[in-house]
Amino acid sequence: MNYDEPIGNWVKLPVAWSELRPGLREEVACRAGDIHTFDGGHLHRVDGQWEVLSSGTSNDADVVRNALQKPN
């Protein structure tokens, strides 16, 4: 991990990722460094890639990671 890169904002999602309005999803994707999901999940951005640290009770962290992954 490069400790010189900006960490980003810490974001707590109030609802499931699929229920957020598109503008808020885009803002979270651009600015967040840590995302805490409504169900207790936790994601962290490392070298530009999202890693799920804990999934949460509804696995929303996995949904968020899949939505934020860049296609190959």
Secondary structure, 3 states (H helix, E strand, C coil): CCCCCCCCEEEECCCCHHHCCHHHHHHHHHHEEEEECCCCCEEEEECCEEEEEECCCCCHHHHHHHHHCCCC
